[in-house]
Amino acid sequence: MTKIIWDEEFKRSYKRKIKINKRLKKKFWIAMETFEKNPFASQIRTHKISGKLKGLWAFSVDYNCRIIFKFVEDKSKVLLIDIGGHNEVY
């Protein structure tokens, strides 16, 4: 199981964008549970990011909500960096 660490900026973004939206909050926790069990599960569409965010990864919560993260310590830990719509986080 992958250990997940929430960056302080990620916590603020979660409170602003997810916590207040019941529908998205439910999808968020389902995606997080899936990610924790298997970071490369097909339903969350994990992928590498290129360009200015090269070296980071992303997975989907829903059609327009992504979580940006990076692997730490040989992929045994993950640092969550940002969350938001495609145009917000890329």
The first five atom37 places (N, CA, C, CB, O) and aatype in JSON, in Angstrom:
{
  "aatype": [12, 16, 11, 9, 9, 17, 3, 6, 6, 13, 11, 1, 15, 18, 11, 1, 11, 9, 11, 9, 2, 11, 1, 10, 11, 11, 11, 13, 17, 9, 0, 12, 6, 16, 13, 6, 11, 2, 14, 13, 0, 15, 5, 9, 1, 16, 8, 11, 9, 15, 7, 11, 10, 11, 7, 10, 17, 0, 13, 15, 19, 3, 18, 2, 4, 1, 9, 9, 13, 11, 13, 19, 6, 3, 11, 15, 11, 19, 10, 10, 9, 3, 9, 7, 7, 8, 2, 6, 19, 18],
  "atom_mask": [
    [1, 1, 1, 1, 1],
    [1, 1, 1, 1, 1],
    [1, 1, 1, 1, 1],
    [1, 1, 1, 1, 1],
    [1, 1, 1, 1, 1],
    [1, 1, 1, 1, 1],
    [1, 1, 1, 1, 1],
    [1, 1, 1, 1, 1],
    [1, 1, 1, 1, 1],
    [1, 1, 1, 1, 1],
    [1, 1, 1, 1, 1],
    [1, 1, 1, 1, 1],
    [1, 1, 1, 1, 1],
    [1, 1, 1, 1, 1],
    [1, 1, 1, 1, 1],
    [1, 1, 1, 1, 1],
    [1, 1, 1, 1, 1],
    [1, 1, 1, 1, 1],
    [1, 1, 1, 1, 1],
    [1, 1, 1, 1, 1],
    [1, 1, 1, 1, 1],
    [1, 1, 1, 1, 1],
    [1, 1, 1, 1, 1],
    [1, 1, 1, 1, 1],
    [1, 1, 1, 1, 1],
    [1, 1, 1, 1, 1],
    [1, 1, 1, 1, 1],
    [1, 1, 1, 1, 1],
    [1, 1, 1, 1, 1],
    [1, 1, 1, 1, 1],
    [1, 1, 1, 1, 1],
    [1, 1, 1, 1, 1],
    [1, 1, 1, 1, 1],
    [1, 1, 1, 1, 1],
    [1, 1, 1, 1, 1],
    [1, 1, 1, 1, 1],
    [1, 1, 1, 1, 1],
    [1, 1, 1, 1, 1],
    [1, 1, 1, 1, 1],
    [1, 1, 1, 1, 1],
    [1, 1, 1, 1, 1],
    [1, 1, 1, 1, 1],
    [1, 1, 1, 1, 1],
    [1, 1, 1, 1, 1],
    [1, 1, 1, 1, 1],
    [1, 1, 1, 1, 1],
    [1, 1, 1, 1, 1],
    [1, 1, 1, 1, 1],
    [1, 1, 1, 1, 1],
    [1, 1, 1, 1, 1],
    [1, 1, 1, 0, 1],
    [1, 1, 1, 1, 1],
    [1, 1, 1, 1, 1],
    [1, 1, 1, 1, 1],
    [1, 1, 1, 0, 1],
    [1, 1, 1, 1, 1],
    [1, 1, 1, 1, 1],
    [1, 1, 1, 1, 1],
    [1, 1, 1, 1, 1],
    [1, 1, 1, 1, 1],
    [1, 1, 1, 1, 1],
    [1, 1, 1, 1, 1],
    [1, 1, 1, 1, 1],
    [1, 1, 1, 1, 1],
    [1, 1, 1, 1, 1],
    [1, 1, 1, 1, 1],
    [1, 1, 1, 1, 1],
    [1, 1, 1, 1, 1],
    [1, 1, 1, 1, 1],
    [1, 1, 1, 1, 1],
    [1, 1, 1, 1, 1],
    [1, 1, 1, 1, 1],
    [1, 1, 1, 1, 1],
    [1, 1, 1, 1, 1],
    [1, 1, 1, 1, 1],
    [1, 1, 1, 1, 1],
    [1, 1, 1, 1, 1],
    [1, 1, 1, 1, 1],
    [1, 1, 1, 1, 1],
    [1, 1, 1, 1, 1],
    [1, 1, 1, 1, 1],
    [1, 1, 1, 1, 1],
    [1, 1, 1, 1, 1],
    [1, 1, 1, 0, 1],
    [1, 1, 1, 0, 1],
    [1, 1, 1, 1, 1],
    [1, 1, 1, 1, 1],
    [1, 1, 1, 1, 1],
    [1, 1, 1, 1, 1],
    [1, 1, 1, 1, 1]
  ],
  "atom_positions": [
    [[0.84, -1.18, 0.0], [0.0, 0.0, 0.0], [0.89, 1.24, 0.0], [-0.96, 0.0, 1.22], [1.91, 1.29, 0.68]],
    [[0.5, 2.23, -0.75], [1.25, 3.46, -0.9], [0.94, 4.42, 0.24], [0.94, 4.12, -2.26], [-0.22, 4.66, 0.57]],
    [[2.0, 4.97, 0.84], [1.82, 5.98, 1.89], [1.64, 7.34, 1.21], [3.04, 6.0, 2.89], [2.43, 7.72, 0.35]],
    [[0.6, 8.06, 1.61], [0.27, 9.33, 0.98], [0.51, 10.49, 1.94], [-1.19, 9.33, 0.5], [0.06, 10.46, 3.09]],
    [[1.24, 11.5, 1.45], [1.56, 12.69, 2.23], [0.89, 13.89, 1.56], [3.11, 12.9, 2.35], [1.03, 14.08, 0.35]],
    [[0.17, 14.69, 2.33], [-0.51, 15.87, 1.8], [0.36, 17.11, 2.0], [-1.89, 16.06, 2.47], [0.66, 17.47, 3.14]],
    [[0.78, 17.76, 0.92], [1.49, 19.02, 0.95], [0.55, 20.09, 1.54], [1.99, 19.43, -0.48], [-0.67, 19.98, 1.39]],
    [[1.1, 21.11, 2.2], [0.26, 22.16, 2.8], [-0.6, 22.87, 1.76], [1.14, 23.17, 3.52], [-1.76, 23.18, 2.02]],
    [[-0.05, 23.13, 0.58], [-0.81, 23.77, -0.49], [-1.93, 22.85, -0.97], [0.11, 24.15, -1.66], [-3.02, 23.31, -1.31]],
    [[-1.66, 21.56, -0.99], [-2.69, 20.6, -1.39], [-3.84, 20.63, -0.39], [-2.1, 19.18, -1.49], [-5.0, 20.58, -0.79]],
    [[-3.54, 20.71, 0.89], [-4.58, 20.78, 1.92], [-5.48, 22.0, 1.71], [-3.96, 20.82, 3.32], [-6.7, 21.9, 1.83]],
    [[-4.87, 23.15, 1.4], [-5.65, 24.36, 1.16], [-6.52, 24.21, -0.09], [-4.72, 25.58, 1.01], [-7.69, 24.6, -0.09]],
    [[-5.95, 23.63, -1.13], [-6.72, 23.42, -2.37], [-7.88, 22.45, -2.12], [-5.81, 22.87, -3.48], [-8.97, 22.66, -2.65]],
    [[-7.64, 21.42, -1.34], [-8.7, 20.46, -1.01], [-9.85, 21.18, -0.31], [-8.15, 19.32, -0.11], [-11.02, 20.98, -0.66]],
    [[-9.54, 22.0, 0.66], [-10.58, 22.71, 1.41], [-11.38, 23.65, 0.5], [-9.96, 23.5, 2.56], [-12.59, 23.76, 0.64]],
    [[-10.69, 24.33, -0.42], [-11.35, 25.29, -1.32], [-12.18, 24.61, -2.4], [-10.32, 26.18, -1.97], [-13.27, 25.08, -2.74]],
    [[-11.69, 23.5, -2.94], [-12.31, 22.93, -4.14], [-13.11, 21.66, -3.91], [-11.26, 22.66, -5.13], [-14.08, 21.41, -4.63]],
    [[-12.74, 20.86, -2.94], [-13.35, 19.54, -2.79], [-14.26, 19.44, -1.58], [-12.27, 18.49, -2.68], [-15.39, 18.96, -1.68]],
    [[-13.78, 19.89, -0.44], [-14.51, 19.69, 0.82], [-15.93, 20.24, 0.78], [-13.75, 20.34, 1.94], [-16.82, 19.68, 1.41]],
    [[-16.15, 21.32, 0.07], [-17.47, 21.96, 0.04], [-18.41, 21.37, -1.01], [-17.31, 23.44, -0.21], [-19.6, 21.69, -1.03]],
    [[-17.9, 20.52, -1.87], [-18.68, 19.94, -2.96], [-18.92, 18.45, -2.66], [-17.95, 20.11, -4.34], [-18.03, 17.63, -2.87]],
    [[-20.11, 18.11, -2.18], [-20.39, 16.74, -1.74], [-20.17, 15.7, -2.83], [-21.81, 16.65, -1.24], [-19.61, 14.63, -2.57]],
    [[-20.61, 16.0, -4.05], [-20.46, 15.05, -5.16], [-18.99, 14.8, -5.47], [-21.18, 15.58, -6.42], [-18.56, 13.65, -5.62]],
    [[-18.21, 15.88, -5.56], [-16.79, 15.75, -5.86], [-16.02, 15.15, -4.69], [-16.22, 17.12, -6.22], [-15.06, 14.41, -4.89]],
    [[-16.44, 15.46, -3.48], [-15.78, 14.91, -2.29], [-15.89, 13.39, -2.28], [-16.4, 15.5, -1.0], [-14.92, 12.7, -1.97]],
    [[-17.07, 12.86, -2.62], [-17.25, 11.41, -2.67], [-16.34, 10.79, -3.74], [-18.73, 11.07, -2.96], [-15.69, 9.78, -3.49]],
    [[-16.3, 11.4, -4.92], [-15.44, 10.9, -5.99], [-13.96, 10.98, -5.6], [-15.68, 11.69, -7.28], [-13.17, 10.1, -5.93]],
    [[-13.6, 12.07, -4.89], [-12.23, 12.25, -4.44], [-11.8, 11.08, -3.56], [-12.08, 13.58, -3.67], [-10.73, 10.5, -3.77]],
    [[-12.62, 10.73, -2.56], [-12.22, 9.67, -1.63], [-12.22, 8.3, -2.29], [-13.15, 9.66, -0.44], [-11.43, 7.43, -1.91]],
    [[-13.09, 8.08, -3.26], [-13.06, 6.82, -4.02], [-11.75, 6.73, -4.81], [-14.29, 6.71, -4.97], [-11.1, 5.69, -4.82]],
    [[-11.38, 7.83, -5.48], [-10.13, 7.86, -6.25], [-8.92, 7.69, -5.33], [-10.02, 9.17, -7.04], [-7.97, 6.99, -5.69]],
    [[-8.95, 8.32, -4.16], [-7.83, 8.2, -3.22], [-7.68, 6.77, -2.72], [-8.04, 9.15, -2.03], [-6.56, 6.26, -2.61]],
    [[-8.79, 6.11, -2.43], [-8.74, 4.72, -1.98], [-8.16, 3.82, -3.08], [-10.16, 4.23, -1.57], [-7.33, 2.96, -2.82]],
    [[-8.6, 4.04, -4.29], [-8.09, 3.29, -5.43], [-6.6, 3.54, -5.6], [-8.85, 3.66, -6.73], [-5.81, 2.6, -5.78]],
    [[-6.2, 4.81, -5.54], [-4.8, 5.2, -5.71], [-3.92, 4.59, -4.62], [-4.66, 6.71, -5.69], [-2.81, 4.12, -4.9]],
    [[-4.4, 4.59, -3.4], [-3.63, 4.05, -2.29], [-3.36, 2.56, -2.47], [-4.36, 4.29, -0.97], [-2.28, 2.07, -2.15]],
    [[-4.35, 1.83, -2.99], [-4.19, 0.4, -3.22], [-3.32, 0.12, -4.43], [-5.55, -0.26, -3.4], [-2.47, -0.78, -4.4]],
    [[-3.52, 0.9, -5.51], [-2.77, 0.69, -6.74], [-2.66, 2.03, -7.48], [-3.45, -0.39, -7.65], [-3.61, 2.44, -8.14]],
    [[-1.51, 2.72, -7.37], [-1.35, 4.02, -8.01], [-1.53, 4.0, -9.54], [-0.01, 4.56, -7.69], [-1.73, 5.05, -10.14]],
    [[-1.47, 2.84, -10.15], [-1.59, 2.75, -11.6], [-2.88, 2.04, -12.04], [-0.39, 2.02, -12.17], [-2.94, 1.49, -13.14]],
    [[-3.89, 2.05, -11.19], [-5.18, 1.45, -11.55], [-5.76, 2.18, -12.76], [-6.18, 1.51, -10.35], [-5.7, 3.41, -12.84]],
    [[-6.3, 1.43, -13.68], [-6.76, 2.02, -14.94], [-7.88, 3.05, -14.75], [-7.24, 0.93, -15.87], [-7.97, 4.01, -15.52]],
    [[-8.74, 2.88, -13.76], [-9.87, 3.8, -13.6], [-9.47, 5.21, -13.18], [-10.82, 3.24, -12.58], [-10.26, 6.13, -13.35]],
    [[-8.27, 5.41, -12.64], [-7.85, 6.77, -12.26], [-6.87, 7.38, -13.27], [-7.2, 6.75, -10.87], [-6.45, 8.53, -13.11]],
    [[-6.5, 6.64, -14.29], [-5.7, 7.13, -15.42], [-4.44, 7.89, -14.99], [-6.54, 8.04, -16.27], [-4.24, 9.03, -15.39]],
    [[-3.6, 7.26, -14.2], [-2.34, 7.85, -13.76], [-1.41, 8.02, -14.96], [-1.68, 6.97, -12.67], [-1.28, 7.12, -15.79]],
    [[-0.76, 9.18, -15.03], [0.15, 9.44, -16.14], [1.24, 10.44, -15.75], [-0.63, 9.96, -17.35], [1.05, 11.27, -14.85]],
    [[2.38, 10.36, -16.44], [3.46, 11.32, -16.27], [3.05, 12.64, -16.9], [4.78, 10.79, -16.89], [2.27, 12.67, -17.85]],
    [[3.59, 13.71, -16.35], [3.33, 15.04, -16.9], [4.6, 15.52, -17.61], [2.89, 16.04, -15.78], [5.71, 15.27, -17.15]],
    [[4.41, 16.21, -18.71], [5.56, 16.75, -19.44], [5.51, 18.27, -19.37], [5.57, 16.26, -20.92], [4.64, 18.85, -18.72]],
    [[6.44, 18.91, -20.03], [6.47, 20.37, -20.05], [7.0, 20.95, -18.76], [0.0, 0.0, 0.0], [7.95, 20.43, -18.18]],
    [[6.39, 22.05, -18.32], [6.9, 22.75, -17.13], [6.75, 21.93, -15.85], [6.17, 24.08, -16.97], [7.42, 22.21, -14.85]],
    [[5.9, 20.93, -15.86], [5.71, 20.08, -14.68], [6.39, 18.72, -14.84], [4.22, 19.88, -14.4], [6.03, 17.76, -14.15]],
    [[7.35, 18.64, -15.74], [8.06, 17.38, -15.98], [8.61, 16.83, -14.67], [9.2, 17.59, -17.01], [9.14, 17.57, -13.84]],
    [[8.49, 15.53, -14.49], [8.93, 14.88, -13.26], [7.79, 14.62, -12.28], [0.0, 0.0, 0.0], [7.94, 13.87, -11.31]],
    [[6.64, 15.25, -12.55], [5.47, 15.04, -11.71], [4.51, 14.09, -12.42], [4.77, 16.39, -11.38], [4.66, 13.79, -13.61]],
    [[3.53, 13.62, -11.68], [2.52, 12.7, -12.19], [1.14, 13.27, -11.88], [2.69, 11.27, -11.56], [1.01, 14.2, -11.09]],
    [[0.11, 12.7, -12.52], [-1.27, 13.11, -12.25], [-2.18, 11.89, -12.33], [-1.73, 14.21, -13.25], [-1.88, 10.92, -13.04]],
    [[-3.29, 11.96, -11.61], [-4.36, 10.98, -11.78], [-5.69, 11.72, -11.7], [-4.27, 9.85, -10.71], [-5.77, 12.83, -11.17]],
    [[-6.72, 11.08, -12.23], [-8.03, 11.72, -12.35], [-8.97, 11.35, -11.21], [-8.67, 11.35, -13.66], [-9.04, 10.19, -10.79]],
    [[-9.68, 12.36, -10.72], [-10.77, 12.14, -9.77], [-12.06, 12.0, -10.55], [-10.85, 13.32, -8.73], [-12.87, 11.11, -10.29]],
    [[-12.26, 12.89, -11.5], [-13.37, 12.8, -12.45], [-12.93, 13.46, -13.75], [-14.67, 13.48, -11.88], [-11.74, 13.74, -13.93]],
    [[-13.86, 13.71, -14.65], [-13.52, 14.22, -15.98], [-12.67, 15.48, -15.93], [-14.77, 14.48, -16.76], [-11.75, 15.63, -16.73]],
    [[-12.97, 16.4, -15.02], [-12.23, 17.67, -14.99], [-11.56, 17.93, -13.65], [-13.17, 18.8, -15.31], [-11.39, 19.09, -13.28]],
    [[-11.17, 16.92, -12.94], [-10.47, 17.12, -11.67], [-9.27, 16.19, -11.62], [-11.41, 16.86, -10.46], [-9.41, 14.97, -11.71]],
    [[-8.09, 16.79, -11.48], [-6.84, 16.03, -11.45], [-6.11, 16.27, -10.15], [-5.95, 16.41, -12.63], [-6.24, 17.32, -9.52]],
    [[-5.34, 15.28, -9.75], [-4.45, 15.41, -8.6], [-3.03, 15.3, -9.14], [-4.74, 14.32, -7.48], [-2.69, 14.34, -9.83]],
    [[-2.21, 16.3, -8.81], [-0.8, 16.32, -9.2], [0.01, 15.81, -8.01], [-0.33, 17.76, -9.64], [-0.23, 16.21, -6.87]],
    [[0.96, 14.92, -8.28], [1.75, 14.34, -7.21], [3.14, 13.96, -7.7], [1.05, 13.11, -6.63], [3.43, 14.0, -8.9]],
    [[3.99, 13.6, -6.74], [5.29, 13.04, -7.11], [5.6, 11.87, -6.2], [6.42, 14.11, -7.03], [5.2, 11.83, -5.04]],
    [[6.32, 10.9, -6.76], [6.75, 9.75, -5.99], [7.97, 10.13, -5.16], [7.06, 8.54, -6.91], [8.84, 10.87, -5.61]],
    [[8.01, 9.6, -3.94], [9.11, 9.84, -3.03], [9.59, 8.48, -2.53], [8.69, 10.78, -1.83], [8.78, 7.58, -2.28]],
    [[10.9, 8.32, -2.39], [11.48, 7.08, -1.85], [11.05, 5.84, -2.63], [11.09, 6.92, -0.4], [10.32, 5.0, -2.1]],
    [[11.49, 5.73, -3.85], [11.26, 4.54, -4.68], [9.79, 4.14, -4.79], [12.04, 3.38, -4.12], [9.46, 2.96, -4.71]],
    [[8.94, 5.11, -4.98], [7.51, 4.9, -5.19], [6.77, 4.28, -4.01], [7.3, 4.04, -6.38], [5.65, 3.81, -4.16]],
    [[7.4, 4.27, -2.81], [6.7, 3.76, -1.64], [5.88, 4.85, -0.96], [7.69, 3.15, -0.65], [4.96, 4.57, -0.19]],
    [[6.23, 6.11, -1.24], [5.5, 7.25, -0.7], [5.15, 8.2, -1.84], [6.32, 7.99, 0.4], [5.85, 8.26, -2.85]],
    [[4.06, 8.93, -1.65], [3.6, 9.89, -2.65], [3.31, 11.21, -1.95], [2.33, 9.36, -3.4], [2.68, 11.24, -0.89]],
    [[3.78, 12.3, -2.54], [3.49, 13.64, -2.04], [2.45, 14.27, -2.96], [4.78, 14.52, -1.96], [2.72, 14.51, -4.14]],
    [[1.25, 14.55, -2.42], [0.2, 15.21, -3.18], [0.5, 16.7, -3.23], [-1.21, 14.95, -2.55], [0.73, 17.33, -2.19]],
    [[0.5, 17.27, -4.44], [0.95, 18.64, -4.62], [-0.18, 19.61, -4.93], [1.96, 18.7, -5.73], [-0.24, 20.69, -4.34]],
    [[-1.08, 19.25, -5.84], [-2.15, 20.16, -6.23], [-3.37, 19.37, -6.69], [-1.68, 21.11, -7.36], [-3.26, 18.2, -7.06]],
    [[-4.51, 20.02, -6.66], [-5.75, 19.42, -7.12], [-6.59, 20.5, -7.79], [-6.54, 18.75, -5.95], [-6.64, 21.64, -7.33]],
    [[-7.24, 20.13, -8.88], [-8.1, 21.07, -9.56], [-8.42, 20.63, -10.96], [0.0, 0.0, 0.0], [-8.08, 19.52, -11.37]],
    [[-9.07, 21.51, -11.7], [-9.42, 21.24, -13.08], [-8.18, 21.2, -13.96], [0.0, 0.0, 0.0], [-7.12, 21.67, -13.57]],
    [[-8.33, 20.63, -15.13], [-7.21, 20.47, -16.06], [-6.48, 21.79, -16.29], [-7.71, 19.92, -17.38], [-5.26, 21.83, -16.2]],
    [[-7.19, 22.86, -16.57], [-6.56, 24.15, -16.84], [-5.97, 24.8, -15.6], [-7.57, 25.08, -17.46], [-5.11, 25.68, -15.73]],
    [[-6.4, 24.4, -14.42], [-5.88, 24.98, -13.19], [-4.52, 24.38, -12.79], [-6.88, 24.77, -12.06], [-3.64, 25.1, -12.33]],
    [[-4.37, 23.08, -12.98], [-3.19, 22.41, -12.45], [-2.08, 22.18, -13.47], [-3.59, 21.11, -11.89], [-0.93, 21.94, -13.08]],
    [[-2.39, 22.24, -14.76], [-1.35, 22.01, -15.77], [-0.77, 23.32, -16.24], [-1.91, 21.22, -16.95], [0.12, 23.32, -17.09]]
  ]
}
